[in-house]
Amino acid sequence: MSAGQGIPENVIDSVLEQHDIVDTVGKYVHLTKQGKYMKGLCPFHSEKTPSFTVTPERQIFYCYGCGKGGNAIKFRMEIEGLSFPEAVKVMAEESHIAMPEGQGGVVIPSNPERDRLLQAYEWTAKFYHFLLKNTEHGKAAMEYLRSRGFSDKMIDLFQIGYAPDRWDTLVQFLTKRSFDLGEMEKGGLLSVRSDGEDYLDRFRDRVMFPIYDRNGRVIAFAGRVLGDAQPKYLNSPESKLFNKSRILYNLHQAKPAIRKLRQIVLFEGYGDVISAWEAGVQNGVATMGTSLTESHTGLMKTMADEVVICYDGDRAGQAAAMKVIPLLEGIGLRVKVSVLNEGLDPDEFIHKYGQERFVRQIIDGAVSTTKFKLIYLKKNHILLEEEGKIAYTKEVLPIIAMLQSSTEREVYLRELSAELQLSFESLKQDCNEIRQSMQKNMQDGDNNDKRWNTGRHKKGRVAAPTLLPAYHTGERRLLAIMLQDTEAARYVQERLDDAFNIDDHQRLLLIYMPIMHKANPRTSAGLCHLFMMTVWRRHLAQSP
């Protein structure tokens, strides 16, 4: 019997039996036990208070914040962006479950163009790596990499390659392997000539760094020019495979260390990640030449509790770190910042001072965000002059005043007093006045910041009557049909992806979907009755 989309029911059952929901979710979310449930921060939306639950007894997950939920297969679909057939296939392969094919077996809908593109990227990465290590074309690139301190071991591990300074090397390679050049151009491997009549290699005379998705598949490249041409770094364009706002370089290899340490080291460049890896820092990742996005921070939050920002030591790198701090702290991550003097980047520091000192001083010696802000702002002022001291204290006192711990505030104020040779009591008084002013401003406005919320500050408000959204009734009617018609339920599941807005509706669906494939009319009818009774009880309880 087929359970939908051509996949036999016994295959789906076997996959779910082999993939415990706690183990599946636990690879991405830090879970803590609370009674018969497991709770954690939702990986699908930003939150500070856990609303994401896993129920081991029923093998389902549900988020009360965003409404996403389902079984282990559904979780893999959501977290990895897979279709239902793709998720089942991946999970079956992981558990060595046979997927029947051919007549009478499973016919898994796939994306042939996407599959061909993945295959082409895999072949291209191997091709560039071979050219680097085994041809005359790659000698200059290999010399450059060795001058940067990259060992053969790292070159192999990160599959670094070289794209020759020719127009059609990759074109010929892909043509011989019967790839459609039009598809390869759309996928970012090739370019179109200016006359539009032929295809050219997109990357030429560049050291090539393959970019992998979280499952270790090559999906793009970053090319570093050998000469003086611009741009210095050239990334693959965004494609069906590659979205730079969602990808962290080296995450596929760093995952085990990140999960073990519950910490991520965030770098700016690929070279920094590779040099740090050889120094023993194997939980390092980098963004793809773009600003840190919500997708990046959300992904980090699912895997770690702490992030160490290890950006370049020049003014631009430190300014970038200042921008990143609130993004990471805003989703509840602990944040530390590495301080690199002399304007060095991490790679340069390792080569100048060695791997051991890098780990000890730069990674393990990373400072708090408050300390880093004070160091950063200090560079804007001449502290030997009275005007400089005054301007500096005006900038840093509000930062210290925001600290919730009185002990922390005192530590920083005493350091400031000693450094500037100013009265500790005067600094403390100014800091307290700033803090009181902040509290007053928060009370006077709409206060969504829990740091200033106390019982004394709460104002009584009369709740305005609310009207049910227009979609409320529509969802109820749709659910009623789904609970009585299994085929209709499957139809809706495949097209609407179970995306209900009302929590009650989503919860009922999560109860119903695991048994939907059994198609038991009496069970469905019973659930429908239970749902309607629950809704009516709530309506009666809320009536005046």
C-alpha positions as CSV (number, residue, x, y, z in Angstrom):
1,M,0.0,0.0,0.0
2,S,1.2,3.5,-0.9
3,A,1.1,6.2,1.7
4,G,1.3,9.1,-0.6
5,Q,3.6,10.4,-3.4
6,G,4.3,6.9,-4.4
7,I,6.2,5.9,-1.3
8,P,5.1,2.6,0.3
9,E,3.6,2.9,3.8
10,N,6.0,0.3,5.2
11,V,9.0,2.4,4.1
12,I,7.7,5.4,5.9
13,D,6.9,3.4,9.0
14,S,10.4,1.9,8.9
15,V,12.0,5.4,8.6
16,L,10.1,6.7,11.5
17,E,10.9,3.7,13.6
18,Q,14.6,4.1,12.9
19,H,14.7,7.9,13.5
20,D,13.7,8.7,17.0
21,I,12.3,12.2,17.2
22,V,14.5,13.3,20.1
23,D,17.7,12.1,18.3
24,T,16.6,13.7,15.1
25,V,15.8,17.1,16.6
26,G,18.6,16.9,19.1
27,K,21.2,17.2,16.2
28,Y,19.9,20.7,15.6
29,V,18.3,21.9,18.8
30,H,19.6,21.8,22.4
31,L,16.8,20.1,24.3
32,T,16.1,19.9,28.0
33,K,13.7,17.5,29.7
34,Q,10.6,19.0,31.3
35,G,8.3,16.2,32.6
36,K,7.2,14.1,29.7
37,Y,8.3,16.7,27.1
38,M,11.6,18.0,25.8
39,K,11.9,21.8,25.3
40,G,14.3,24.1,23.4
41,L,14.5,27.2,21.4
42,C,12.8,26.9,18.1
43,P,15.1,26.5,15.1
44,F,12.5,28.0,12.7
45,H,12.1,31.5,14.3
46,S,13.9,33.8,16.7
47,E,12.9,33.5,20.3
48,K,14.5,34.0,23.7
49,T,12.0,31.8,25.7
50,P,11.7,28.2,24.6
51,S,8.3,27.5,23.0
52,F,9.5,24.5,20.9
53,T,8.5,21.1,22.3
54,V,9.2,17.5,21.5
55,T,6.9,14.7,22.7
56,P,8.9,11.4,22.8
57,E,5.8,9.3,23.6
58,R,4.0,10.5,20.4
59,Q,7.2,11.1,18.4
60,I,6.2,14.6,17.3
61,F,7.5,18.1,17.7
62,Y,5.5,21.4,17.9
63,C,6.4,25.1,18.3
64,Y,3.8,27.2,20.1
65,G,5.5,30.3,18.7
66,C,5.5,29.7,15.0
67,G,3.1,26.7,14.7
68,K,5.5,24.4,12.9
69,G,5.2,20.8,13.9
70,G,5.0,17.2,12.8
71,N,7.1,14.0,13.0
72,A,10.8,13.3,12.4
73,I,10.3,13.4,8.6
74,K,8.6,16.7,8.8
75,F,11.3,18.1,10.9
76,R,14.0,17.1,8.4
77,M,11.9,18.7,5.6
78,E,11.7,22.0,7.5
79,I,15.3,22.2,8.8
80,E,17.0,21.1,5.6
81,G,14.6,22.5,3.0
82,L,13.7,19.0,1.5
83,S,10.5,17.8,-0.1
84,F,8.7,14.9,1.5
85,P,10.1,12.3,-0.9
86,E,13.6,13.7,-0.6
87,A,13.5,13.6,3.2
88,V,12.3,10.0,3.2
89,K,15.0,9.0,0.8
90,V,17.8,10.7,2.8
91,M,16.6,9.2,6.1
92,A,16.1,5.8,4.5
93,E,19.7,5.8,3.2
94,E,21.0,6.9,6.6
95,S,19.3,3.9,8.2
96,H,20.1,1.5,5.4
97,I,16.5,1.0,4.6
98,A,15.9,-0.3,1.0
99,M,13.9,2.0,-1.2
100,P,12.1,-0.2,-3.8
101,E,12.2,1.1,-7.3
102,G,10.6,0.2,-10.6
103,Q,7.2,-1.3,-11.3
104,G,5.1,-1.6,-8.2
105,G,7.7,0.2,-6.2
106,V,8.4,3.8,-5.1
107,V,8.6,6.5,-7.7
108,I,10.2,9.4,-6.0
109,P,9.5,12.8,-7.6
110,S,12.9,14.5,-8.0
111,N,14.3,17.6,-9.4
112,P,16.4,16.4,-12.3
113,E,17.9,19.8,-13.1
114,R,18.9,20.3,-9.4
115,D,20.4,16.8,-9.3
116,R,22.4,17.4,-12.4
117,L,23.7,20.6,-11.1
118,L,24.8,19.0,-7.8
119,Q,26.6,16.4,-9.8
120,A,28.3,19.0,-12.0
121,Y,29.5,20.9,-8.9
122,E,30.9,17.7,-7.4
123,W,32.8,16.9,-10.7
124,T,34.0,20.5,-11.0
125,A,35.4,20.6,-7.5
126,K,37.3,17.4,-8.2
127,F,38.5,18.7,-11.5
128,Y,39.8,22.0,-10.1
129,H,41.5,20.1,-7.2
130,F,43.2,17.8,-9.7
131,L,44.4,20.8,-11.8
132,L,45.9,22.4,-8.8
133,K,47.9,19.4,-7.6
134,N,48.8,17.6,-10.8
135,T,49.3,20.1,-13.7
136,E,51.7,22.9,-14.8
137,H,48.7,25.3,-14.7
138,G,48.3,24.8,-11.0
139,K,52.0,25.4,-9.9
140,A,51.7,29.1,-9.3
141,A,48.5,28.6,-7.3
142,M,50.1,25.9,-5.2
143,E,53.1,28.1,-4.5
144,Y,50.7,30.9,-3.4
145,L,48.8,28.5,-1.1
146,R,52.1,27.2,0.5
147,S,53.2,30.8,1.0
148,R,50.0,31.3,2.9
149,G,51.0,28.4,5.1
150,F,48.4,25.9,3.8
151,S,49.6,22.4,4.1
152,D,48.9,19.6,1.6
153,K,46.6,18.1,4.3
154,M,44.5,21.2,4.5
155,I,44.4,21.6,0.7
156,D,43.1,18.1,0.4
157,L,40.6,18.4,3.4
158,F,39.1,21.6,2.0
159,Q,39.4,20.4,-1.6
160,I,41.0,23.6,-2.7
161,G,41.5,23.8,-6.4
162,Y,42.6,26.1,-9.3
163,A,40.7,27.4,-12.3
164,P,43.2,28.0,-15.2
165,D,43.5,31.3,-17.0
166,R,41.6,30.1,-20.0
167,W,38.2,30.8,-21.4
168,D,36.9,27.3,-22.0
169,T,38.6,24.7,-19.7
170,L,35.5,23.9,-17.7
171,V,33.3,24.3,-20.7
172,Q,35.1,21.4,-22.5
173,F,35.2,19.3,-19.3
174,L,31.4,19.6,-18.8
175,T,30.7,19.1,-22.4
176,K,32.6,15.8,-22.5
177,R,30.4,14.7,-19.6
178,S,27.2,15.5,-21.4
179,F,26.1,18.3,-19.1
180,D,23.7,20.9,-20.6
181,L,25.7,24.1,-20.8
182,G,22.6,26.2,-20.5
183,E,21.8,24.6,-17.2
184,M,25.4,25.0,-16.0
185,E,25.2,28.8,-16.8
186,K,22.0,29.1,-14.8
187,G,23.6,27.2,-12.0
188,G,26.5,29.6,-11.8
189,L,29.4,27.5,-13.2
190,L,29.6,29.2,-16.6
191,S,29.0,32.6,-18.2
192,V,27.6,33.7,-21.5
193,R,29.7,35.5,-24.1
194,S,28.9,39.1,-24.7
195,D,27.5,38.2,-28.1
196,G,25.3,35.6,-26.5
197,E,26.4,32.8,-28.8
198,D,28.6,30.7,-26.6
199,Y,29.6,29.9,-23.1
200,L,32.7,30.7,-21.1
201,D,34.3,29.7,-17.8
202,R,33.0,31.9,-15.0
203,F,36.2,31.5,-13.0
204,R,39.6,32.0,-14.5
205,D,43.1,32.2,-12.9
206,R,41.7,31.8,-9.4
207,V,42.3,29.6,-6.4
208,M,39.0,27.8,-5.9
209,F,37.4,27.2,-2.6
210,P,34.4,24.8,-2.8
211,I,31.4,25.9,-0.8
212,Y,29.4,23.1,0.8
213,D,25.9,22.9,2.2
214,R,25.3,21.5,5.7
215,N,25.2,18.0,4.3
216,G,28.6,18.2,2.6
217,R,27.5,18.7,-1.0
218,V,29.3,21.2,-3.2
219,I,26.9,24.0,-4.1
220,A,29.1,26.9,-5.1
221,F,32.6,28.3,-5.3
222,A,34.6,31.2,-4.0
223,G,37.5,32.1,-6.3
224,R,40.5,34.1,-5.0
225,V,42.5,35.9,-7.8
226,L,46.2,35.2,-8.1
227,G,47.2,38.5,-9.7
228,D,45.9,42.1,-9.2
229,A,42.6,41.7,-11.0
230,Q,39.4,42.7,-9.4
231,P,37.4,41.6,-7.6
232,K,39.8,39.9,-5.3
233,Y,37.2,37.3,-4.3
234,L,34.5,36.2,-6.7
235,N,31.6,34.0,-5.4
236,S,29.2,31.9,-7.5
237,P,26.0,33.8,-8.2
238,E,22.9,32.7,-6.2
239,S,21.2,29.7,-7.8
240,K,18.8,26.9,-7.0
241,L,21.5,25.4,-4.8
242,F,23.2,28.5,-3.4
243,N,21.8,31.3,-1.2
244,K,24.7,33.1,0.5
245,S,22.5,34.6,3.2
246,R,21.8,31.0,4.5
247,I,25.2,29.4,4.1
248,L,28.1,29.4,6.5
249,Y,31.4,28.3,5.1
250,N,32.8,25.0,6.6
251,L,29.6,24.3,8.7
252,H,29.5,20.8,7.3
253,Q,32.9,19.9,8.8
254,A,32.5,22.1,11.9
255,K,29.2,20.6,13.1
256,P,30.7,17.8,15.4
257,A,33.0,20.3,17.2
258,I,30.2,22.9,17.5
259,R,27.8,20.4,19.0
260,K,30.5,19.1,21.4
261,L,31.6,22.6,22.6
262,R,28.3,24.4,22.1
263,Q,30.4,27.2,20.7
264,I,31.0,28.7,17.2
265,V,34.0,30.8,16.2
266,L,32.9,33.2,13.5
267,F,35.5,34.4,11.0
268,E,35.4,36.8,8.1
269,G,37.4,34.8,5.5
270,Y,37.9,31.3,4.2
271,G,41.6,31.4,4.8
272,D,41.1,32.3,8.4
273,V,38.8,29.3,8.9
274,I,41.4,26.9,7.2
275,S,44.4,28.3,9.2
276,A,42.4,28.1,12.4
277,W,41.4,24.6,11.7
278,E,45.0,23.5,11.3
279,A,45.7,25.3,14.7
280,G,43.1,23.1,16.3
281,V,40.1,25.4,16.1
282,Q,37.6,23.1,14.4
283,N,34.4,24.9,15.3
284,G,35.1,27.8,12.9
285,V,32.8,29.1,10.2
286,A,32.6,32.2,8.0
287,T,29.9,34.1,6.2
288,M,30.0,34.3,2.4
289,G,31.3,37.8,1.9
290,T,28.0,39.2,3.1
291,S,26.6,40.6,6.3
292,L,25.4,38.3,9.0
293,T,21.7,37.6,8.4
294,E,18.8,36.3,10.5
295,S,19.1,33.0,8.8
296,H,22.8,32.8,9.8
297,T,22.1,33.7,13.5
298,G,19.0,31.4,13.6
299,L,21.2,28.5,12.3
300,M,23.9,29.3,14.9
301,K,21.3,29.3,17.7
302,T,20.2,25.8,16.9
303,M,23.7,24.5,17.4
304,A,25.5,26.6,19.9
305,D,25.1,28.6,23.1
306,E,28.1,30.9,22.5
307,V,29.8,32.7,19.6
308,V,33.3,34.0,19.5
309,I,33.6,36.8,16.9
310,C,37.1,36.6,15.4
311,Y,37.2,39.3,12.8
312,D,40.1,41.1,11.3
313,G,42.0,43.5,13.6
314,D,41.8,46.5,11.3
315,R,39.2,49.3,11.7
316,A,36.8,47.7,9.2
317,G,36.9,44.3,10.9
318,Q,36.3,45.7,14.3
319,A,33.5,47.9,13.1
320,A,31.9,44.8,11.5
321,A,32.2,43.0,14.9
322,M,30.4,45.9,16.6
323,K,27.5,45.5,14.1
324,V,27.3,41.7,14.6
325,I,27.3,41.8,18.5
326,P,23.6,43.0,18.9
327,L,22.4,40.5,16.2
328,L,23.8,37.6,18.2
329,E,23.0,38.8,21.6
330,G,19.5,39.7,20.4
331,I,18.6,36.0,20.0
332,G,20.0,35.0,23.4
333,L,23.5,33.8,22.4
334,R,26.5,34.5,24.7
335,V,29.0,36.5,22.7
336,K,32.8,37.1,23.1
337,V,35.1,39.0,20.8
338,S,38.7,38.3,19.9
339,V,41.0,41.3,20.0
340,L,43.7,41.2,17.3
341,N,46.2,44.1,17.6
342,E,48.4,45.5,14.9
343,G,45.6,45.3,12.4
344,L,46.3,41.6,11.7
345,D,43.7,39.2,10.5
346,P,43.6,35.7,12.2
347,D,45.5,34.0,9.4
348,E,48.3,36.6,9.6
349,F,48.4,36.4,13.4
350,I,48.9,32.6,13.2
351,H,51.8,33.0,10.8
352,K,53.4,35.7,12.9
353,Y,53.0,34.3,16.4
354,G,52.1,30.7,16.0
355,Q,49.2,28.4,16.4
356,E,49.5,27.9,20.2
357,R,49.5,31.6,20.9
358,F,46.5,32.1,18.6
359,V,44.4,29.6,20.4
360,R,45.5,30.8,23.9
361,Q,45.4,34.6,23.3
362,I,42.9,35.1,20.6
363,I,40.3,32.3,21.0
364,D,40.5,31.4,24.7
365,G,41.3,35.0,25.6
366,A,38.3,36.5,23.8
367,V,36.8,39.3,25.9
368,S,33.2,40.2,26.8
369,T,31.3,42.4,24.5
370,T,31.3,45.2,27.0
371,K,35.1,45.1,27.2
372,F,35.4,45.0,23.5
373,K,33.1,48.0,23.1
374,L,35.3,50.0,25.5
375,I,38.4,49.0,23.6
376,Y,36.8,49.9,20.3
377,L,35.5,53.3,21.4
378,K,38.8,54.2,23.1
379,K,40.5,54.5,19.7
380,N,38.3,57.4,18.8
381,H,39.7,59.7,21.6
382,I,43.0,61.1,22.8
383,L,42.8,60.2,26.5
384,L,45.8,62.4,27.4
385,E,43.6,65.4,26.9
386,E,40.7,66.4,29.2
387,E,38.3,66.8,26.3
388,G,39.1,63.2,25.2
389,K,38.5,61.8,28.6
390,I,35.2,63.5,28.9
391,A,34.0,62.5,25.4
392,Y,35.1,58.9,26.1
393,T,33.3,58.6,29.4
394,K,30.1,60.0,27.8
395,E,30.2,57.2,25.2
396,V,31.0,54.3,27.5
397,L,29.0,55.1,30.6
398,P,25.7,54.3,28.9
399,I,27.1,50.9,27.9
400,I,28.2,50.1,31.4
401,A,24.8,51.4,32.8
402,M,23.0,48.8,30.7
403,L,24.7,45.9,32.5
404,Q,22.2,44.2,34.8
405,S,24.8,43.0,37.3
406,S,25.9,45.6,39.8
407,T,29.2,43.7,40.3
408,E,29.9,43.9,36.6
409,R,29.2,47.6,36.6
410,E,31.5,48.2,39.5
411,V,34.3,46.2,37.8
412,Y,34.2,48.3,34.7
413,L,33.8,51.5,36.5
414,R,36.9,50.8,38.7
415,E,38.9,50.0,35.5
416,L,37.7,53.2,34.0
417,S,38.6,55.2,37.1
418,A,42.1,53.8,37.2
419,E,42.7,54.2,33.5
420,L,41.5,57.8,33.3
421,Q,42.5,58.8,36.8
422,L,39.0,59.9,37.6
423,S,37.0,59.5,40.8
424,F,35.3,56.2,41.1
425,E,32.5,57.7,43.1
426,S,31.9,60.4,40.5
427,L,31.8,57.8,37.7
428,K,29.4,55.6,39.7
429,Q,27.1,58.5,40.4
430,D,27.0,59.5,36.7
431,C,26.4,55.8,35.8
432,N,23.5,55.5,38.2
433,E,21.9,58.7,36.9
434,I,22.1,57.3,33.3
435,R,20.6,54.1,34.5
436,Q,17.7,55.8,36.2
437,S,17.1,57.9,33.1
438,M,17.0,54.8,31.0
439,Q,14.5,53.1,33.3
440,K,12.3,56.1,33.3
441,N,12.4,56.3,29.5
442,M,11.5,52.6,29.3
443,Q,8.5,53.1,31.7
444,D,7.2,56.1,29.8
445,G,7.2,54.3,26.4
446,D,6.0,50.9,25.2
447,N,8.2,48.6,27.2
448,N,9.0,45.3,25.6
449,D,12.5,45.1,27.2
450,K,12.2,42.7,30.1
451,R,15.4,44.1,31.6
452,W,13.4,47.0,33.0
453,N,10.1,45.2,33.7
454,T,9.3,44.9,37.4
455,G,6.0,44.6,39.2
456,R,6.2,48.3,40.1
457,H,6.5,49.3,36.5
458,K,3.5,47.5,35.1
459,K,0.5,49.6,34.2
460,G,-3.0,48.2,34.3
461,R,-4.6,48.1,30.9
462,V,-8.1,47.1,29.8
463,A,-7.9,44.6,27.1
464,A,-9.8,45.5,24.0
465,P,-12.2,42.9,22.6
466,T,-10.7,41.0,19.8
467,L,-12.4,39.7,16.7
468,L,-11.5,36.3,15.2
469,P,-9.4,36.6,12.0
470,A,-11.3,35.8,8.8
471,Y,-9.2,32.7,8.2
472,H,-10.3,31.1,11.6
473,T,-13.6,29.8,10.3
474,G,-12.0,28.7,7.0
475,E,-9.4,26.7,8.8
476,R,-12.1,25.0,11.0
477,R,-14.1,24.0,7.9
478,L,-11.1,22.7,6.1
479,L,-10.1,20.7,9.2
480,A,-13.6,19.2,9.4
481,I,-13.3,18.0,5.8
482,M,-9.7,16.6,6.4
483,L,-10.8,14.7,9.5
484,Q,-13.6,12.9,7.6
485,D,-11.8,12.4,4.2
486,T,-8.3,10.9,4.2
487,E,-7.6,11.7,0.5
488,A,-8.6,15.3,1.1
489,A,-6.2,15.4,4.1
490,R,-3.4,14.2,1.9
491,Y,-4.2,16.7,-0.8
492,V,-4.1,19.6,1.7
493,Q,-0.9,18.3,3.4
494,E,0.9,18.2,0.1
495,R,-0.2,21.6,-1.1
496,L,-0.5,23.7,2.1
497,D,2.3,22.1,4.0
498,D,0.2,21.9,7.1
499,A,0.5,25.7,7.6
500,F,-2.4,26.5,9.9
501,N,-2.5,29.8,11.7
502,I,-4.5,28.8,14.8
503,D,-2.7,26.9,17.5
504,D,-5.7,24.6,18.2
505,H,-6.0,23.7,14.6
506,Q,-2.2,23.0,14.3
507,R,-2.2,20.8,17.4
508,L,-5.2,18.8,16.2
509,L,-3.4,18.2,12.9
510,L,-0.3,17.0,14.6
511,I,-2.4,14.4,16.5
512,Y,-4.2,13.4,13.4
513,M,-1.4,13.2,10.8
514,P,0.5,10.3,12.3
515,I,-2.5,8.1,12.0
516,M,-3.8,9.5,8.8
517,H,-2.2,6.8,6.7
518,K,-4.1,4.2,8.6
519,A,-7.3,5.7,7.2
520,N,-9.5,4.6,10.1
521,P,-12.9,6.3,9.7
522,R,-14.0,5.7,13.3
523,T,-10.7,7.2,14.6
524,S,-11.1,10.2,12.3
525,A,-14.7,10.7,13.4
526,G,-13.7,10.4,17.0
527,L,-11.0,13.1,16.6
528,C,-13.5,15.3,14.8
529,H,-15.9,15.0,17.7
530,L,-13.1,15.6,20.2
531,F,-12.0,18.7,18.3
532,M,-15.5,20.2,18.1
533,M,-16.1,19.5,21.8
534,T,-12.8,21.2,22.8
535,V,-13.6,24.2,20.7
536,W,-17.1,24.6,22.1
537,R,-15.8,24.2,25.7
538,R,-13.4,27.0,25.1
539,H,-16.0,29.2,23.6
540,L,-18.3,28.6,26.6
541,A,-15.5,29.2,29.0
542,Q,-14.7,32.5,27.4
543,S,-18.3,33.7,27.2
544,P,-19.4,36.3,29.8
